[in-house]
Amino acid sequence: MKRHLIQGIIVGALFALPITWIAALDALAEGTYLEILSTTVFGLAAGLCIGGLIAVNFAMLDLEEKENAHAPVRRPVESHANA
């Protein structure tokens, strides 16, 4: 599970960084310090939410893989009628 969780955090961070960067660039065009700060914080919050959802999806994938790995194997029983 640790491998999937780490992969999810990395992929989530890769989504969070561009969202924050784009929000900050939009604010830089407008100008004031308060606008830059507020849009950067908003972009970071949005990016972290999306990144968190991606990390949870990777963790759920790991749980599903573990459930399927421990599922009992059922073999059909052949019955022969002796006459």
C-alpha positions in Angstrom: 0.0 0.0 0.0 2.9 2.3 0.7 4.0 2.2 -3.0 0.5 3.2 -4.3 0.2 5.9 -1.7 3.5 7.4 -2.5 2.7 7.2 -6.2 -0.6 8.9 -5.5 1.0 11.7 -3.6 3.5 12.3 -6.4 0.9 12.3 -9.1 -1.3 14.6 -6.9 1.6 17.0 -6.4 2.2 17.1 -10.1 -1.4 18.2 -10.5 -1.3 20.7 -7.6 1.8 22.5 -8.9 0.4 23.6 -12.3 -2.9 24.6 -10.8 -1.2 26.8 -8.2 1.2 28.2 -10.8 -1.6 29.1 -13.2 -3.6 30.8 -10.5 -0.5 32.8 -9.4 0.3 33.9 -13.0 -3.3 35.1 -13.5 -2.9 37.2 -10.4 0.5 38.6 -11.4 -1.1 40.1 -14.5 -3.6 42.0 -12.3 -1.1 43.3 -9.9 -1.8 43.8 -6.2 -0.2 41.8 -3.5 -3.5 40.8 -1.9 -4.8 39.4 -5.2 -1.6 37.4 -5.8 -1.7 36.0 -2.3 -5.4 35.1 -2.4 -5.3 33.4 -5.8 -2.2 31.5 -4.9 -3.8 30.2 -1.7 -7.0 29.4 -3.6 -5.0 27.6 -6.4 -3.0 25.7 -3.8 -6.2 24.6 -2.0 -7.8 23.5 -5.2 -4.6 21.6 -6.2 -4.3 19.9 -2.9 -8.0 18.8 -3.1 -7.4 17.3 -6.6 -4.1 15.8 -5.5 -5.8 14.2 -2.4 -8.5 12.6 -4.5 -5.8 11.2 -6.8 -3.9 9.8 -3.8 -7.1 8.2 -2.4 -7.7 6.6 -5.8 -4.3 5.0 -5.8 -4.9 3.8 -2.2 -8.2 2.3 -3.2 -6.5 0.6 -6.2 -4.1 -1.1 -3.7 -7.0 -2.3 -1.5 -8.8 -3.8 -4.5 -5.6 -5.6 -5.6 -5.2 -7.0 -2.1 -8.9 -8.2 -2.0 -8.5 -10.0 -5.3 -5.2 -11.5 -4.3 -6.7 -13.2 -1.2 -9.9 -14.4 -2.9 -10.4 -18.1 -2.6 -10.0 -20.1 -5.8 -13.1 -22.2 -6.5 -12.7 -25.2 -8.7 -15.7 -26.9 -10.3 -16.4 -30.3 -8.9 -17.0 -32.9 -11.5 -19.5 -35.6 -10.6 -19.7 -38.9 -12.4 -22.8 -41.0 -12.2 -22.0 -44.6 -11.8 -24.7 -46.8 -13.2 
